[in-house]
Amino acid sequence: MSSVKLDCRGVAALVSLGVVGVFLVIGAIDPALGARLVDEDNVVEWLQVLLAAAGGVLAFRQGRAAWRAGQPVTLEVAIIAAMTLICVGEVDLDRVVFGTKVISTRFFVSPKYPLAARLPAAVVVIGAPAAVGVWLLVHVRQLWRAALDGLRQPWGQAATFGLVLFLAVEVFERPLGHIRWLPLHAGEELLELVSAVFIFVGLLARGRDIMVRMSGRPLILIILVALGLVGCRGEHPAAAQETPKTQAPPTREVRVVTAAERALPRAVTATGTLAAEDQVTLSAKVAGRVESIDVDLGTRVRRGQPIARLDQTDFKLRVEQAEAALQQARARLGLAPAGKDEMVEPEKTSIVRQARAVLDEARLTRDRSVKLVDQQFIARAQVDTAEANLQVAEGRYQDALEEVRNRQAVLAQRRSELELARQQLADTLVVAPVDGAVSQRQVSPGEYLGAGAPMATLVRIHPLRLRMAVPEREATSVRVGQLVRLTIDGDPAVHTGRVVRLAPIVQELNRTLAVEAEVPNERGQLRAGAFARADIVTEVAQPIVTVPASSLVVFAGVEKVLVVRGGKTAEVRVQTGRRLGEEIEILEGLKRGESVVDKPGNLTGGQAVSVKP
């Protein structure tokens, strides 16, 4: 009878089904043991790491052989890099060694580790992957051709399926880890194990030149090896049933609290900076020497209060000069020097009356000459002379009228010059345009300043503007008029304000919406430029689930609580929100009324417990 023939894809599928089936059998017989197998940093996760590491070793051997044969090794380098990232990510190697993520800012600023340890760690964790990535980009064409050649073969299809499955599990990690009829993290960990099996079998098939067919005996051997690895850290299901009977662990007494529901306002948390409502740079409109300055840093001023004064001597002389010129212009029009009436009839001015008299005399002379020439008492030439004298008189009369109008315009000009001189004299006194406080004094008495030179900076501190950046996902719930509660460093008081302005666009660089709130500051307790933490109240009341902060367990960045179910503890991964004094908000993972172990200490899931009365 001929042996059964399978290619590597079938082998990987059968091994995966066998491993998943073994786990389901163990979970049905002993749920506690099944939960431990798929828990964080346990059997299934370490099995994934071993398979990924074995795949990396296979890729290294294949790459070394290709290098010696003078063939491209870009695909092997990419596989080794992917397997290394999977191993490091699964075991959190940097968190295990240093207690935090090396790629995070906390590692670089933490004084716990010397710079000699932090710098090499950053180079290895960040620099090495970056260097490999750049090298692969340089050889991207070779990598593309090798990947296409691999996809045409069964081993490449199996390995690619495993890699795609692993990426999909990472994207949908949270819903896969909370499947109702499976223990916590079971769906996520088992699918990651299946992806590791496909990758390992595919690379093994490539290395052993069995890309087309594999006999049944290797298949049986691989299944036995997989089952042996599953049981390397856990007990046999049958033995697991007998162990509690012979060596039952002592029951621990625990204190439980009930997950409570509270009604709290829903708020959007943001950070921002307090800014002055107005900021004014005070300066004089005219040039001059500073005679006095009446304010300094922090001085509170009212609108219209004098701030500084320039020397007024030159400006007073200009006013007197303009007054004298105005009196001169009034006198030329026949007006009193000290009067305010500037309206005058041109016919009543001396120059016009004089020109009018000459015109009347010339007209009479012409008329007499016409009568005498008709009577032939005088010559015709005398009539022509009289006619010419009349035209000259008419021109002088018209010129007199225009001279009066010119003197009236000069009078208006002198009046404007006087008003300008008085305004310049008034501009030597600089006053506050708004209520506020001086944030900067920039001159001293005796300095000569040009027109518009800054003298002091005045800020309006009531009310203040709070400028915040709200994430795009929460910006839809923010409205004008909503209440804002804010605190600043060093001040335990909670201040309030209102949202007054929303930006019309979302910033593309950081995907945030600019929001401005108006914060009253009548007593001046807040200062412009201070950093503030704010809560924008979007809903008046919303039911939330809370538990004591002492019941929360945090390990390797994973937050979870222990609940009591059927006399045993069970780990439940949760997502936390705001901290409310001694309690903490639970956003996801826990329902109202569930019993949670308070102060669990070193208690783990699956242990038998009794509740203290």
Sequence and secondary structure as in RCSB ss.txt:
>XXXX:A:sequence
MSSVKLDCRGVAALVSLGVVGVFLVIGAIDPALGARLVDEDNVVEWLQVLLAAAGGVLAFRQGRAAWRAGQPVTL
EVAIIAAMTLICVGEVDLDRVVFGTKVISTRFFVSPKYPLAARLPAAVVVIGAPAAVGVWLLVHVRQLWRAALDG
LRQPWGQAATFGLVLFLAVEVFERPLGHIRWLPLHAGEELLELVSAVFIFVGLLARGRDIMVRMSGRPLILIILV
ALGLVGCRGEHPAAAQETPKTQAPPTREVRVVTAAERALPRAVTATGTLAAEDQVTLSAKVAGRVESIDVDLGTR
VRRGQPIARLDQTDFKLRVEQAEAALQQARARLGLAPAGKDEMVEPEKTSIVRQARAVLDEARLTRDRSVKLVDQ
QFIARAQVDTAEANLQVAEGRYQDALEEVRNRQAVLAQRRSELELARQQLADTLVVAPVDGAVSQRQVSPGEYLG
AGAPMATLVRIHPLRLRMAVPEREATSVRVGQLVRLTIDGDPAVHTGRVVRLAPIVQELNRTLAVEAEVPNERGQ
LRAGAFARADIVTEVAQPIVTVPASSLVVFAGVEKVLVVRGGKTAEVRVQTGRRLGEEIEILEGLKRGESVVDKP
GNLTGGQAVSVKP
>XXXX:A:secstr
    EE HHHHHHHHHHHHHHHHHHHHHH HHHHHHHTSTTSHHHHHHHHHHHHHHHHHHHHHHHHHHTT   HH
HHHHHHHHHHHHHHHHTHHHHHHSS TTSHHHHH TTS HHHHHHHHIIIIIHHHHHHHHHHHTHHHHHHHHHHH
HTSHHHHHHHHHHHHHHHHHHTHHHHHT TTS TTHHHHHHHHHHHHHHHHHHHHHHTT SS EEHHHHHHHHHH
HHHHHTSSS  HHHHHHHHHHS    EEEEEEE EEEEEEEEEEEEEEEEEEEEEEEE SS EEEEEE   TT E
E TT EEEEE  HHHHHHHHHHHHHHHHHHHHTT  TT       GGGSHHHHHHHHHHHHHHHHHHHHHHHHHT
TSS HHHHHHHHHHHHHHHHHHHHHHHHHHHHHHHHHHHHHHHHHHHHHHHHTEEE SSSEEEEEE   TT EE 
TT EEEEEEEEEEEEEEEEEEHHHHTT  TT EEEEEETTEEEEEEEEEEEEEEEEETTTTEEEEEEEE  TT  
S TT EEEEEEEEEEEEEEEEEEGGG EEETTEEEEEEEETTEEEEEE EEEEEETTEEEEEES  TT EEEES 
TT  TT BEEE  
